[in-house]
Amino acid sequence: MPPGKERSAWVITLAAAAILMVTMGARQSLGLFISPLQSSTGLGITTISLAFAIAQLMWGVIQPVSGAVADRYGPARILIAGLVVLAIGMAVTPFMTSGFGLIVSLGVLSAIGAGAGSFSVLIGAAAQHLTTDKRGKAAGIINAGGSLGQFVFAPVAQTLIQMLGWMGAMWSLAVITVGALPLVGVVSPAGPVRGGAGAVGSAPWQAVQDAIEDRSYLLLNAGFFTCGFHIAFLVTHLPGEVNLCGLPPSVASWSLALIGLANIVGSLIAGSFTQRFRSKYILATMYGSRALLIGWYLVAPRTKWTFYSFAVGLGLTWLATVPPTATIVGKLFGIRYLSTLFGLTLLSHQIGGFLGAYLGGLALVRFGDYQWMWYADMALAAAAAVINLPIREARIAPVSSPA
């Protein structure tokens, strides 16, 4: 690749990371609004959890759709629509006083908007401009942008809630989201969408049909389902867990921020490791480490330092699973329909997310705490570690030393 084109590709990658910083930062901080929402609207935790669970599902449902649109027409249209819809969803939330209204604003509009401006479209856009050996690293950088958003937005959102009230904070997030629109032109420069070598089929639906008949792709989706389950459970109910332990809300916001900060490191490491190790082993190691970390948390004293340590440990693998997962999809099927196929994988992630968010609320109502959810979380993480091992993936070719 000529040096000029390579520099342009990395500029596109950084702009994609900046957009993901906004969409993921806003989305991942919404759990901080659960308590003020409950106090203000009088809606029960089960109703609010259902809205957040539907948001998890809709964020996933839009991924293959937005990916297919981006593969066909380029990413600009879908990114603009996503940012605008995300802002509208947050802007109208303060006017919703019923469970149905909350489902529409946060469960549908905000989720669809955030999903349209998320991993599948942004990673696919960058991949079109990079060689195979650079795509994992680029995915790590884009993913780190989302983690930086969580680190920045969580304490900012908590501060805004305290200063402006939850309504003012929600409107502020909507304004920030609109401010990301100029970055779309950088991510999607003028020019035709380029297909990749090794593309599958002649149309997105043919690529999807071939993919769902591939055992390795199904195993990858099963592991990613588990990832979605415990991430959604934690991002939705960690503030509630902190509250049950008698700790102040600031512990929850800083824990979410630390998860995001640690995931910046984890995402960059994971992206780099895809050039040295097979991605299925990277994923198995990540999921196995989560099972061990949750086991440690269950026996640790419930102090703020336990939560901060847990957040850092979990953050190292939080969404660092994205670069190796996207890398495997690209290896199996090429990049022509990467946005579509990785979007479908993200849908499986969010089906798990729906269950993690909703069952967390049900568990709290039924048992008064989240203990059984932690057990389920740990068991699923261990299962995901095993599920990834049989995935078909070529060995990493050794890099020859210069003469």
N, C-alpha and C positions, 0 to 999 in steps of 0.2 A: 504494500500500500504506500503510495507517495506520501512524504512527510506532511504536505499541506492537507491532504484528505484525512490523514490520521489525526492531525490537530483538530480539524473540524469535527471529527467523530467524537473526540473527547470533550469538546465544547458542548455538543449535543448531549452527551452522557451527563455532564454536570448540570445542564439545564433541566434534564429529566429528573435528576436527583433533587433539584430545587422544587420542582412541581410536586414531587412525591413528599417532600418535607412538609408542604402546606396541606395536601389532602390527607396524608396519614397523621400528621400532627393534630389537625382538627378532629379527625375521626377517633383517634386513640385517646383523646382527652375528654370525650363526651361522657365517660363513666363518672367523671367528677360532678356531673349535673344530676345524677340520680337522686341524691338526698335532697337537694333544693327543689327538684321537680316534685318529689313526693310531698314535701312540706307545703309547696305552693298550690299544687293541684288537688291534693287529697287522694290521688290515685295510689293504689296499693303497689307493693314491690313486685307482685306477680304480674300485674298489668304493664308496669314499666319494663320489667325484664322481658316480657313478650315483645314489646316494641323494639328493644335492643337486640333481641334474638332474631326478629325479622330483618333488622338492619344487617346483621351478620350474613343472613341468607341472601338478601338482595344484593349486597356488595359482591357476593360470589356469583349470583345469577347473571349480573351484568358483565362479568369478566369475559366469557367467551363471545358474547354479543358485541361488546365494544372492541374486542380483539379482532373479530371478523370484519367489522367496519373499518378498523385501522388497516388491516391487511389488504382490504379492497380499495379504499379511498385515501389512505394515508392517515396519520394520527391527529392532524390539526382539528378537524371538525369534532371528533369525539372528545378531545381534550377541552376544547372551548365549552362544549355542551356540558361536560362533567363539572367543570369549575363553576359555571353559572347555576346549574341545578343544585350543587352542594351548597352554595351560598343561599339560594332561595329556601332550601330545606331548613337550614339553621335560622334564617331570618323569620320564618313563619312559626317556628316552634313555640315561642312565648305566647302566641295567640291560641294555642291548642290546649283545651281544658278537659278533653276526653281521651280515653284510651285509643279510640279510632283515630282521632286527630294526631295523637303522638305517633301512631303507626305510620300515618301518611307523611308527616314531616321528617321524623328521625328514622323510622323504619324503612321508608321507601325513597323519598326525595334525597335526603342527605346521603343515604347509603348508595343509591345509584350514582349520584354525582361523584362521590369519593371513589367508587369502583371504576367509573369511566376514566378517571384521572389517576389510575393506579398501575400496579406492576405489569400486567399483561401488555398494555399499550406502550408504556414507557420503556420497558426492557426490549420489547419487540422493535420499537423505533430505533433504539441505539444499536441493536444487533444488526440491522440492515446496513450499517456503515462500518462494521468491524469484522476482522478475520476471526476464524473459529477460536484460536488460542486466546483472543482478547475478550471474548464475550462473557466469560465467567467473571473476570475482573470488573468489567463494566457493570454487570448485574450487581456485584458487591458494592460498587460505588453508588449506584442508584438506590439500592436497598439501604445503604448507610444514610442517604438523604432522608428516607422515611423515618429512620431511627432518630436522626437529629431533630426532626419535627416533633417526635414524641418527647424528647428531652427538653426542647424549648417550649412547646405548647402546654405541657402539663402544669408546670409552675405558673406560667403566664395566665392560663385559664383559671387556675385556683385564685390567683391574685385579682384577676378581673371580677371573679364571682364575689370576692370579699369587698372590692371597691365599688363595683357598679351593680351588684346583684346578679343573679343568674341570667336574667333577661338581657341586661346590658352586656354581659360577657358573651352571650350567644350571638348578639348582633355584632359585637366586635369581631368575633371569629368569622362571621359572614363577610365583613368588609375586608379582612385580611385575605380571605380566599379569592375574592375578586381581584386583589392586587397581584395575583400570580398569572393573570391572563397574558401579559406581554411575553412571558417565557415560552408560550406555545409556538411563536414564530421561530424561536431558536431550535426547538426540538423537531419541528417539521419544516425544514427549509423547502423552498420551491423545487420541484423536480419530481420525476416519476418514482413510484415505489419499486424498489429493486427486489427481485426474488432471490432466494438463496439456493446454493447447491444442495442437492439431495432433497429437494422439496417433495412432499408426498401428495400424490393425486393431482387433479387438475382444478379442484375447487375446494373451499373450506369444508363443505359437508363430506367430501370424499376423504379429506385428510382426517376428519373426526372419525369417520367409519373405520378407516385403517387403524387409527390409534386405539380405539376401544376394543379392537380385536387383538391387541398386543398385550401379552401377559405382564411384561415389564412396566408398561404404562399404567396398567390397573394396580399393580403393587405400589407404584410411586404415588398414585392417587390415594390409596388406602393409608399410606403413611402420612400423607399431607392432611388427610381428614383428621387424624389424631392431633396433628399440630394445631389445626384450627380449633379443635375442642378445647384444649387447655389454654391457648392464647385468649380466646374469647371469654372463657370463664374468668381468667385472671383480670383482663382489662376491664371487664364489666363489674366484677364482684370484689376486686381487691379493696376498693374503698370500704365496702361493707365488712370485709374481714378485719380491716384495721379498726373499724368502729366497734366490732364485737370484742376486740382485745382491749378496748378502753383507751385507745391512742387517738391523738388529734388528727383532723383531716389532712394536715400538712404532711404527715407521714405517708399517706396514700399518694399525694401528688408528687412528693419527692421520690417515692418508690417507683412510680411510673416514669418519672424523669430519668432515674438511674437505669431503669431497664432500657430506655432509649439510648442513653449515653453508652452503656456497655455494648449495645447491639451495633453501634457504629463500628466499634473495634471488631466485634464478632463478624459482621458482614464483610468488612474489608479482608479479614483473615480467611473467611470462607471463600470469597471470590478468588483470592490468591491461591488457596489450596486446590481449587478445581484445576489449576494448571499443573499440579504435582501429584495429586492423588485422585483415585476414582471417586466420583461424587457420591455413589451409593454408600461407601464406607464413611465419608464425611457425615452423611445424614444419619447413619446408624449410630455413630459416636455421639452426635448431638442429642438424638432422642434418648439414648441410654443415659446420658449425663443428666437429662431432665428428671428421669425416674429417680435417680440417686439423690438429686437436689431436693425433690419434693419429700422424699423419705427423711432427709435431714431436717427439713422445715417442720415436719410433723412432730419431731421429738425435741425441737429447740424451744427455748423460752420465748414467749411472745413479747419481745421488746422492739423498739424502733430499729435497733442495730441488727436484729434478726431479719426484719423486713428489708433493710437496706442491703444486707449481705445476700439475702435471697434474691433481691431485685438484680443485683450485679451478676450473680451466678446465672440466673435465668436469662438476663439480657444478652449474655454472650452468645446464646443460641436462639434468641427470641424469634426474629424473622431472618436470621442468618441462614435458615433453611432454604430461602428463596433462591440464592445464586446456584447452589448445587442442584436444586430441583429444576430450575430453568435450563441449566446446562445439560442435564440428562434428557429433557424434552428435545432440546436442540440436537443432541447427538443421535437420538433415535429417529427423528423425523425431519431434520433440516430447519431452516429459518423462514422459509416462504410463508408458512402459516404458524409461526411460533406464537404470535399474539393470540391466535385462536386456540391452539392446543394448550398453551400454558394457562390461558384463561379458563379452559375447562378444568384443568388441574386445580386452579384457585377456587373454582366452584365446589369441588370436593372438600377443600379446606374450609369453606364457609358453611357447608352443610354440617360439618363438625362444629363450626363456630356457633351455628344456631342452637345446637343441642347444648353446648357448653354454657352459653349465656342463659338460655331458658331453664335448663335443669338446675342451674345454680340458684335461680330465684325460687324454684319449686322446693329445692332442698332446704333453703333457709326457712320457708314457710312451714314445711313438714317437720323438720328436725330442730330448727332453731339455730343451726350453724351449718358450716360447709364441710364437715368432717368426711362424709361419704363421697363428696365431690373430689376431695383431695385423693382418696383411695382410688377412685375411678381414673383420675388424672394420671396417677403414678402407673397404674396397670396399663393404660393405653399408651403411655410413653414407652414403656418396656416392649409392648407389642410392636410399636412402630419401628423400634430399633431392629427387631428380628425381620420384619416384613421387607425392609429395604435390601437385605443381603442378597436375595436371589435375582435382583434386577440385572438384566443383560446390559452390560456396559463394557466397552473396549478398554483395554489397559492404556494408561497414559504413555504416549511415545516419549522415550528419553530424548532430552535436548542435547544435541551433539555440541561438543566444545569447539570453539574456533581454532583453526590450525595455527 
